[in-house]
Amino acid sequence: QDQQDADSYRELLEDVEEECGKHGAVQQVLVPRAADLSEDVKGRVFVLFRDVEGAGRAHRALGGRRFFGSSVVAAFWDEARLQQLVGVCAPQVPPPAPAPAAVAPTRLDVAELD
């Protein structure tokens, strides 16, 4: 059962990264799984994009679509609130190689899948 859960989780992360990557460079995919999380984050998937343009394209393209049997509700979260989640998320899909310093984002932008 644990292996099946781990495989399903890994598949979710990979599928979300692939689908969101069609709209912009994905920096990281986060899925909060800790039992003691607040209700406002349970069952959500957070996608960090390298820039606001990619996050905006994903927000427009994915909002209202069905993904893994659920409707996607896309929203932006601020960086401070997101950073609180980073420590409580299970291991994520490794981020791609860093962008050159000249184009590195100054903040993280997120589109949320629910």
HUQUI-V5344 format. One record per residue. RES is the residue in three letters. SS is DSSP state (helix for helix, strand for strand, loop for the rest). PSI is psi in whole degrees, -180 to 180 (NA if undefined). D_CENTER is the distance of its C-alpha to the mean C-alpha in whole Angstrom. Layout:
# HUQUI-V5344
RES:SS:PSI:D_CENTER
RES:SS:PSI:D_CENTER
This chain:
# HUQUI-V5344
GLN:loop:-44:25
ASP:helix:-42:23
GLN:helix:-40:22
GLN:helix:-42:22
ASP:helix:-43:19
ALA:helix:-40:17
ASP:helix:-42:18
SER:helix:-41:16
TYR:helix:-47:13
ARG:helix:-40:13
GLU:helix:-42:13
LEU:helix:-50:11
LEU:helix:-45:8
GLU:helix:-42:10
ASP:helix:-41:11
VAL:helix:-45:7
GLU:helix:-42:7
GLU:helix:-47:11
GLU:helix:-44:11
CYS:helix:-31:8
GLY:helix:-16:11
LYS:loop:-16:14
HIS:loop:-15:13
GLY:loop:170:12
ALA:loop:119:12
VAL:strand:129:8
GLN:strand:-40:9
GLN:strand:149:6
VAL:strand:128:4
LEU:strand:135:5
VAL:loop:102:7
PRO:strand:130:10
ARG:loop:-3:13
ALA:loop:138:16
ALA:loop:-26:19
ASP:loop:16:20
LEU:loop:155:17
SER:loop:156:18
GLU:loop:-26:17
ASP:loop:-8:15
VAL:loop:-14:12
LYS:loop:137:13
GLY:loop:10:12
ARG:loop:157:9
VAL:strand:130:5
PHE:strand:133:3
VAL:strand:120:2
LEU:strand:127:5
PHE:strand:155:8
ARG:loop:-23:12
ASP:loop:162:13
VAL:helix:-28:14
GLU:helix:-46:15
GLY:helix:-42:12
ALA:helix:-41:10
GLY:helix:-42:13
ARG:helix:-43:14
ALA:helix:-41:11
HIS:helix:-47:12
ARG:helix:-40:15
ALA:helix:-34:15
LEU:helix:-23:12
GLY:loop:125:14
GLY:loop:-14:16
ARG:loop:164:16
ARG:strand:135:16
PHE:strand:123:13
PHE:loop:36:14
GLY:loop:1:17
SER:strand:151:15
SER:strand:138:15
VAL:loop:127:12
VAL:loop:107:12
ALA:loop:134:11
ALA:loop:160:11
PHE:loop:140:11
TRP:loop:151:11
ASP:loop:159:13
GLU:helix:-41:13
ALA:helix:-44:15
ARG:helix:-39:14
LEU:helix:-42:10
GLN:helix:-27:12
GLN:helix:-30:14
LEU:helix:-27:11
VAL:helix:-41:11
GLY:loop:-18:14
VAL:loop:6:14
CYS:strand:145:11
ALA:loop:167:12
PRO:loop:141:12
GLN:loop:170:9
VAL:loop:130:10
PRO:loop:139:12
PRO:loop:154:11
PRO:loop:172:14
ALA:loop:144:17
PRO:loop:146:17
ALA:loop:157:18
PRO:loop:147:22
ALA:helix:-32:23
ALA:helix:-23:24
VAL:helix:10:21
ALA:loop:138:18
PRO:loop:153:16
THR:loop:-14:18
ARG:loop:165:15
LEU:loop:140:11
ASP:strand:141:10
VAL:strand:137:7
ALA:strand:133:7
GLU:strand:135:6
LEU:strand:130:7
ASP:loop:NA:10
